[in-house]
């Protein structure tokens, strides 16, 4: 069983690693409503015009949402990097 000191250290570590979760709990305590923990962010970047046209067509043909597909491809790339 963890001692009080052990519990305190684990709590401090959790707060350092995921502060947004604790901010959400504080917001819930204050307002009674739990805020979203993840938000989408608009990104602006430049890619080849022909690649964009082909990718848009590919997504439409296969019923993919372009943004979600790009996000998944980026996540896969990040996993490979680690």
OpenMM code with the backbone's topology and positions (N, CA, C; nanometers):
from openmm import Vec3, app, unit

residues = "UNK UNK UNK UNK UNK UNK UNK UNK UNK UNK UNK UNK UNK UNK UNK UNK UNK UNK UNK UNK UNK UNK UNK UNK UNK UNK UNK UNK UNK UNK UNK UNK UNK UNK UNK UNK UNK UNK UNK UNK UNK UNK UNK UNK UNK UNK UNK UNK UNK UNK UNK UNK UNK UNK UNK UNK UNK UNK UNK UNK UNK UNK UNK UNK UNK UNK UNK UNK UNK UNK UNK UNK UNK UNK UNK UNK UNK UNK UNK UNK UNK UNK".split()
positions = [
    Vec3(0.0839, -0.1175, 0.0000),
    Vec3(0.0000, 0.0000, 0.0000),
    Vec3(0.0888, 0.1244, 0.0000),
    Vec3(0.0450, 0.2268, -0.0737),
    Vec3(0.1226, 0.3503, -0.0803),
    Vec3(0.1051, 0.4344, 0.0452),
    Vec3(0.2118, 0.4980, 0.0831),
    Vec3(0.2049, 0.5905, 0.1957),
    Vec3(0.1471, 0.7226, 0.1458),
    Vec3(0.1167, 0.8115, 0.2373),
    Vec3(0.0659, 0.9431, 0.1986),
    Vec3(0.1652, 1.0145, 0.1078),
    Vec3(0.2947, 0.9989, 0.1396),
    Vec3(0.3979, 1.0631, 0.0590),
    Vec3(0.4002, 1.0035, -0.0823),
    Vec3(0.3838, 0.8722, -0.0923),
    Vec3(0.3822, 0.8050, -0.2220),
    Vec3(0.2645, 0.8497, -0.3070),
    Vec3(0.1481, 0.8626, -0.2455),
    Vec3(0.0289, 0.9090, -0.3164),
    Vec3(0.0489, 1.0518, -0.3643),
    Vec3(0.1049, 1.1351, -0.2786),
    Vec3(0.1297, 1.2745, -0.3138),
    Vec3(0.2255, 1.2852, -0.4320),
    Vec3(0.3301, 1.2053, -0.4311),
    Vec3(0.4275, 1.2071, -0.5416),
    Vec3(0.3629, 1.1614, -0.6725),
    Vec3(0.2804, 1.0573, -0.6659),
    Vec3(0.2120, 1.0094, -0.7863),
    Vec3(0.1151, 1.1154, -0.8388),
    Vec3(0.0456, 1.1831, -0.7486),
    Vec3(-0.0477, 1.2889, -0.7901),
    Vec3(0.0272, 1.4038, -0.8568),
    Vec3(0.1405, 1.4434, -0.8000),
    Vec3(0.2203, 1.5515, -0.8590),
    Vec3(0.2711, 1.5120, -0.9976),
    Vec3(0.3124, 1.3868, -1.0109),
    Vec3(0.3596, 1.3378, -1.1409),
    Vec3(0.2463, 1.3414, -1.2432),
    Vec3(0.1274, 1.2971, -1.2032),
    Vec3(0.0119, 1.2968, -1.2929),
    Vec3(-0.0238, 1.4390, -1.3365),
    Vec3(-0.0163, 1.5334, -1.2448),
    Vec3(-0.0471, 1.6730, -1.2773),
    Vec3(0.0554, 1.7285, -1.3759),
    Vec3(0.1831, 1.6932, -1.3576),
    Vec3(0.2877, 1.7392, -1.4509),
    Vec3(0.2674, 1.6805, -1.5900),
    Vec3(0.2277, 1.5521, -1.5951),
    Vec3(0.2154, 1.4842, -1.7234),
    Vec3(0.0880, 1.5201, -1.7989),
    Vec3(-0.0223, 1.5438, -1.7302),
    Vec3(-0.1499, 1.5716, -1.7952),
    Vec3(-0.2235, 1.6871, -1.7265),
    Vec3(-0.1677, 1.8068, -1.7283),
    Vec3(-0.2319, 1.9178, -1.6574),
    Vec3(-0.3712, 1.9518, -1.7113),
    Vec3(-0.3952, 1.9235, -1.8391),
    Vec3(-0.5259, 1.9566, -1.8981),
    Vec3(-0.6389, 1.8779, -1.8318),
    Vec3(-0.6108, 1.7577, -1.7840),
    Vec3(-0.7142, 1.6795, -1.7155),
    Vec3(-0.7540, 1.7447, -1.5837),
    Vec3(-0.6560, 1.7953, -1.5128),
    Vec3(-0.6851, 1.8576, -1.3848),
    Vec3(-0.7509, 1.9942, -1.4024),
    Vec3(-0.7153, 2.0639, -1.5104),
    Vec3(-0.7829, 2.1898, -1.5417),
    Vec3(-0.9298, 2.1626, -1.5735),
    Vec3(-0.9564, 2.0530, -1.6443),
    Vec3(-1.0940, 2.0158, -1.6767),
    Vec3(-1.1729, 1.9837, -1.5494),
    Vec3(-1.1090, 1.9152, -1.4548),
    Vec3(-1.1773, 1.8856, -1.3284),
    Vec3(-1.2072, 2.0122, -1.2490),
    Vec3(-1.1137, 2.1058, -1.2498),
    Vec3(-1.1385, 2.2332, -1.1818),
    Vec3(-1.2535, 2.3088, -1.2473),
    Vec3(-1.2582, 2.3056, -1.3802),
    Vec3(-1.3670, 2.3713, -1.4531),
    Vec3(-1.5004, 2.3043, -1.4209),
    Vec3(-1.5007, 2.1710, -1.4123),
    Vec3(-1.6224, 2.0985, -1.3770),
    Vec3(-1.6695, 2.1363, -1.2366),
    Vec3(-1.5760, 2.1456, -1.1448),
    Vec3(-1.6103, 2.1823, -1.0076),
    Vec3(-1.6693, 2.3228, -1.0016),
    Vec3(-1.6148, 2.4129, -1.0840),
    Vec3(-1.6596, 2.5517, -1.0847),
    Vec3(-1.7945, 2.5686, -1.1536),
    Vec3(-1.8145, 2.5012, -1.2682),
    Vec3(-1.9327, 2.5258, -1.3507),
    Vec3(-2.0336, 2.4118, -1.3526),
    Vec3(-1.9904, 2.2915, -1.3144),
    Vec3(-2.0794, 2.1764, -1.3234),
    Vec3(-2.0817, 2.1149, -1.4619),
    Vec3(-2.0006, 2.1676, -1.5526),
    Vec3(-1.9930, 2.1149, -1.6888),
    Vec3(-1.8498, 2.0725, -1.7179),
    Vec3(-1.8367, 1.9573, -1.7809),
    Vec3(-1.7047, 1.9061, -1.8151),
    Vec3(-1.6666, 1.9538, -1.9550),
    Vec3(-1.5583, 2.0301, -1.9681),
    Vec3(-1.5178, 2.0791, -2.1001),
    Vec3(-1.4553, 1.9684, -2.1838),
    Vec3(-1.4526, 1.9915, -2.3153),
    Vec3(-1.3849, 1.8974, -2.4042),
    Vec3(-1.2363, 1.8961, -2.3699),
    Vec3(-1.1770, 1.7779, -2.3755),
    Vec3(-1.0347, 1.7668, -2.3431),
    Vec3(-0.9466, 1.7807, -2.4663),
    Vec3(-1.0019, 1.7538, -2.5831),
    Vec3(-0.9239, 1.7683, -2.7054),
    Vec3(-0.9992, 1.8574, -2.8019),
    Vec3(-0.9264, 1.9403, -2.8687),
    Vec3(-0.9833, 2.0317, -2.9658),
    Vec3(-0.9094, 2.0151, -3.0969),
    Vec3(-0.9816, 2.0384, -3.2036),
    Vec3(-0.9194, 2.0370, -3.3356),
    Vec3(-0.8619, 2.1756, -3.3604),
    Vec3(-0.7525, 2.1812, -3.4301),
    Vec3(-0.6860, 2.3073, -3.4616),
    Vec3(-0.6688, 2.3156, -3.6121),
    Vec3(-0.7047, 2.4285, -3.6704),
    Vec3(-0.6879, 2.4484, -3.8130),
    Vec3(-0.5400, 2.4680, -3.8430),
    Vec3(-0.4927, 2.3992, -3.9485),
    Vec3(-0.3526, 2.4096, -3.9883),
    Vec3(-0.3448, 2.4628, -4.1307),
    Vec3(-0.2516, 2.5506, -4.1527),
    Vec3(-0.2285, 2.6032, -4.2867),
    Vec3(-0.0908, 2.5587, -4.3328),
    Vec3(-0.0871, 2.4883, -4.4443),
    Vec3(0.0403, 2.4473, -4.5016),
    Vec3(0.0249, 2.4388, -4.6529),
    Vec3(0.1352, 2.4343, -4.7210),
    Vec3(0.1366, 2.4341, -4.8661),
    Vec3(0.1784, 2.2973, -4.9170),
    Vec3(0.0993, 2.2444, -5.0112),
    Vec3(0.1335, 2.1187, -5.0760),
    Vec3(0.1146, 2.1347, -5.2269),
    Vec3(0.1703, 2.0437, -5.3017),
    Vec3(0.1609, 2.0454, -5.4463),
    Vec3(0.0139, 2.0404, -5.4898),
    Vec3(-0.0227, 2.1236, -5.5856),
    Vec3(-0.1607, 2.1351, -5.6333),
    Vec3(-0.2134, 2.0014, -5.6857),
    Vec3(-0.1342, 1.9336, -5.7674),
    Vec3(-0.1784, 1.8065, -5.8256),
    Vec3(-0.1963, 1.6995, -5.7180),
    Vec3(-0.1084, 1.7008, -5.6197),
    Vec3(-0.1200, 1.6055, -5.5088),
    Vec3(-0.2500, 1.6303, -5.4338),
    Vec3(-0.2828, 1.7554, -5.4094),
    Vec3(-0.4067, 1.7902, -5.3400),
    Vec3(-0.5277, 1.7418, -5.4186),
    Vec3(-0.5293, 1.7652, -5.5470),
    Vec3(-0.6425, 1.7226, -5.6304),
    Vec3(-0.6576, 1.5706, -5.6259),
    Vec3(-0.5461, 1.4999, -5.6385),
    Vec3(-0.5503, 1.3534, -5.6362),
    Vec3(-0.5951, 1.3018, -5.4989),
    Vec3(-0.5441, 1.3632, -5.3932),
    Vec3(-0.5796, 1.3187, -5.2580),
    Vec3(-0.7266, 1.3474, -5.2293),
    Vec3(-0.7744, 1.4627, -5.2703),
    Vec3(-0.9154, 1.4986, -5.2509),
    Vec3(-1.0045, 1.3971, -5.3232),
    Vec3(-0.9679, 1.3639, -5.4464),
    Vec3(-1.0435, 1.2662, -5.5250),
    Vec3(-1.0400, 1.1288, -5.4584),
    Vec3(-0.9225, 1.0882, -5.4123),
    Vec3(-0.9058, 0.9604, -5.3432),
    Vec3(-0.9957, 0.9532, -5.2197),
    Vec3(-0.9964, 1.0588, -5.1404),
    Vec3(-1.0779, 1.0618, -5.0189),
    Vec3(-1.2260, 1.0562, -5.0521),
    Vec3(-1.2667, 1.1306, -5.1522),
    Vec3(-1.4073, 1.1326, -5.1905),
    Vec3(-1.4502, 0.9946, -5.2411),
    Vec3(-1.3680, 0.9333, -5.3237),
    Vec3(-1.3960, 0.8015, -5.3807),
    Vec3(-1.4094, 0.6946, -5.2728),
    Vec3(-1.3266, 0.7035, -5.1683),
    Vec3(-1.3257, 0.6037, -5.0623),
    Vec3(-1.4071, 0.6424, -4.9393),
    Vec3(-1.4730, 0.7574, -4.9445),
    Vec3(-1.5577, 0.8005, -4.8336),
    Vec3(-1.4817, 0.8470, -4.7113),
    Vec3(-1.3593, 0.8963, -4.7322),
    Vec3(-1.2780, 0.9454, -4.6209),
    Vec3(-1.2989, 1.0948, -4.6014),
    Vec3(-1.2889, 1.1380, -4.4767),
    Vec3(-1.2809, 1.2796, -4.4454),
    Vec3(-1.1328, 1.3165, -4.4597),
    Vec3(-1.1021, 1.4152, -4.5447),
    Vec3(-0.9615, 1.4491, -4.5709),
    Vec3(-0.8841, 1.4829, -4.4436),
    Vec3(-0.9434, 1.5636, -4.3588),
    Vec3(-0.8740, 1.6050, -4.2363),
    Vec3(-0.8439, 1.4856, -4.1467),
    Vec3(-0.9435, 1.3991, -4.1278),
    Vec3(-0.9225, 1.2821, -4.0433),
    Vec3(-0.8181, 1.1885, -4.1030),
    Vec3(-0.8205, 1.1734, -4.2345),
    Vec3(-0.7237, 1.0857, -4.3008),
    Vec3(-0.5816, 1.1404, -4.2841),
    Vec3(-0.5647, 1.2712, -4.3044),
    Vec3(-0.4334, 1.3326, -4.2862),
    Vec3(-0.3855, 1.3193, -4.1418),
    Vec3(-0.4776, 1.3384, -4.0479),
    Vec3(-0.4425, 1.3261, -3.9069),
    Vec3(-0.3928, 1.1848, -3.8764),
    Vec3(-0.4615, 1.0841, -3.9285),
    Vec3(-0.4196, 0.9455, -3.9045),
    Vec3(-0.2840, 0.9171, -3.9676),
    Vec3(-0.2613, 0.9696, -4.0876),
    Vec3(-0.1318, 0.9506, -4.1526),
    Vec3(-0.0200, 1.0172, -4.0735),
    Vec3(-0.0478, 1.1344, -4.0162),
    Vec3(0.0526, 1.2026, -3.9342),
    Vec3(0.0810, 1.1227, -3.8070),
    Vec3(-0.0221, 1.0665, -3.7460),
    Vec3(-0.0039, 0.9865, -3.6249),
    Vec3(0.0810, 0.8645, -3.6552),
    Vec3(0.0530, 0.7978, -3.7681),
    Vec3(0.1332, 0.6812, -3.8090),
    Vec3(0.2796, 0.7203, -3.8291),
    Vec3(0.3031, 0.8340, -3.8908),
    Vec3(0.4395, 0.8809, -3.9149),
    Vec3(0.5113, 0.9094, -3.7826),
    Vec3(0.4409, 0.9691, -3.6888),
    Vec3(0.5001, 0.9980, -3.5577),
    Vec3(0.5326, 0.8691, -3.4823),
    Vec3(0.4461, 0.7679, -3.4947),
    Vec3(0.4727, 0.6403, -3.4299),
    Vec3(0.5987, 0.5760, -3.4865),
    Vec3(0.6186, 0.5877, -3.6180),
    Vec3(0.7379, 0.5327, -3.6814),
    Vec3(0.8638, 0.6032, -3.6306),
    Vec3(0.8525, 0.7320, -3.6034),
    Vec3(0.9672, 0.8111, -3.5610),
    Vec3(1.0129, 0.7723, -3.4208),
    Vec3(0.9230, 0.7188, -3.3426),
    Vec3(0.9581, 0.6816, -3.2042),
    Vec3(1.0032, 0.5431, -3.2015),
] * unit.nanometer
topology = app.Topology()
chain = topology.addChain("A")
for resn in residues:
    res = topology.addResidue(resn, chain)
    for name in ("N", "CA", "C"):
        topology.addAtom(name, app.Element.getBySymbol(name[0]), res)
